Amino acid sequence: MKRILTFAIIIASTYTAYSQSLGYNDLGILFSKDDNYGTARFEAMSGAFGALGGDISAFGINPAGSAVAIKSTFGVTLGNRNTTYTANYYGNTVETEDDFFNITQAGGILSFDSAHNSDWNRFALTFNYRIKKDFSGFHAAEGNSQYLTYNEHIADSKPVKTQFDRSINQYNSSFIDGESSVFSLGFSSVHQNKLHVGMSLNFHDLEFYREYLFNEINDDVDGNILDVENYTESYIQGTGFSIGLGFIYKFNQNIRLGLAYETPTWYQEVFEDYYDELLMKEVENLSIPQDLDIIGPESFVYKFKSPSRLTASGAYVIGKKGLISLDYTYKNFKSIKYSDGNFSEFNANFSNNYRNTHAVNIGTEWRFDKMSVRGGYHYEKDPNLLLGGNTNDDNIHGFSAGLGYNFGNMKVDLSYSKSDNNQYYTIYQNSDLNIENNTSRISGTITFSL
């Protein structure tokens, strides 16, 4: 199996070198991203819940937060994401749009008062499912770079092959589907109503599918056309495991601080199916027949370790009137690692060409009787130091807002968030394809308390 994987990696890295096919460094970053899906209250405050707790989704940031909840709570969230992709390629612009709708979160907190006279006066059991990142999307780009990859036809049998040295047009498109998600189980408790501690066991699921098409058209001095298509298809599936630890300390009625750590996610078996074909179409005037070369389908298995995450949080609570919360998150992308295959080059790239990242989430909530008004801001650096010229245009930043209404034992929350960033890919020269992502999300949550 390892020999097959080594062969596939070598062939894939050479055969599709100019097709903008996602390499293992790109995939490692993609599979390590977390878009902070959660309850509508959580999303409306940009996920800044590390020192607050109480919300079902706060458990995903800091497992100690569940013990803040006095009542048992159950909730489910429906979410819709819309992304506009604007691809800029050598002066040409192509715009595409994608919609994603799904159950993005479902879970509950079971809160219990201690039955004994103890300083540990409450504990909570938590279970929660949430989407970490949905991969679905489509973008396309077209233009003329004046560069070329294929200047000879493979099936040209003449002693001196015809040279197709003039670039006419290039086209590339990428269709992606799938998602990464996590199901978490946890326990938390509170000591003297001040110190909250918790732990979570997190079971991750990964499913990724991609189709990529690269088309290059060149001609010779007599106007004969060389039309080349490179099509690749890959499917990746895996399951992983991580552990979360955290605490929240209430200094007084107003000030809370939190600290949480989540271990790397260890994917012990990642299954990949890979297919690649290179088609050179017939050149009729030169009696050159069509040629089709195929690699695969191949299947192989390897291991993958995603980054760990450290989150420091603070919150200022003004009684039942309102609050302001801040989360700072550090992720060590340089430590991403593949194993059980010939991945030494890719692992070295993570160490040398990527950076550990910082993210800041700020949220606020203000209550007016049974109505709550919320808002937030989030910013996250991109780990890639090579693409984009380190301009920071590829960093993610955005804002969020939302409303909630408390009916007593039932709450209804709505949220809206908007973010944007640039993605850079290399077709012929470094970062020559720039895709502007403009994303908006709407979520709605129904929560029941017992």
PyMOL commands that set and color helices and strands:
alter all, ss='L'
color gray80, all
select helices_A, chain A and resi 2-15+24-31+40-44+58-61+63-68+284-286+333-335+344-353+387-390
alter helices_A, ss='H'
color red, helices_A
select strands_A, chain A and resi 73-89+92-113+120-134+137-143+166-191+195-219+225-250+255-262+266-280+291-305+309-318+322-331+337-339+357-368+371-380+396-406+410-425+433-449
alter strands_A, ss='S'
color yellow, strands_A
deselect
rebuild
show_as cartoon
